[in-house]
């Protein structure tokens, strides 16, 4: 009788396999949730950096658009054209076309 009682106490003292499996599954689940939370935070920071970069690029695009319109303006082009020897067209320089005849069609 004592042997059976001693064996039963040994079995009760041992860590049951089912408890170890449950704890292992819980540990793996906790690690997976932690990984997801880390990736979520990392993605949030990346989105913030991309939004800052987008704002910088929009600002740079607006500056470049302003510079382009300034360079295309008559106030800028006129002095540059005069330096290069260009002149405004006069009435004598304009060629008027009286009649347009398309090839193969006679009207």
Order of alpha helices (4+ residues) and beta strands (2+ residues): alpha-alpha-alpha
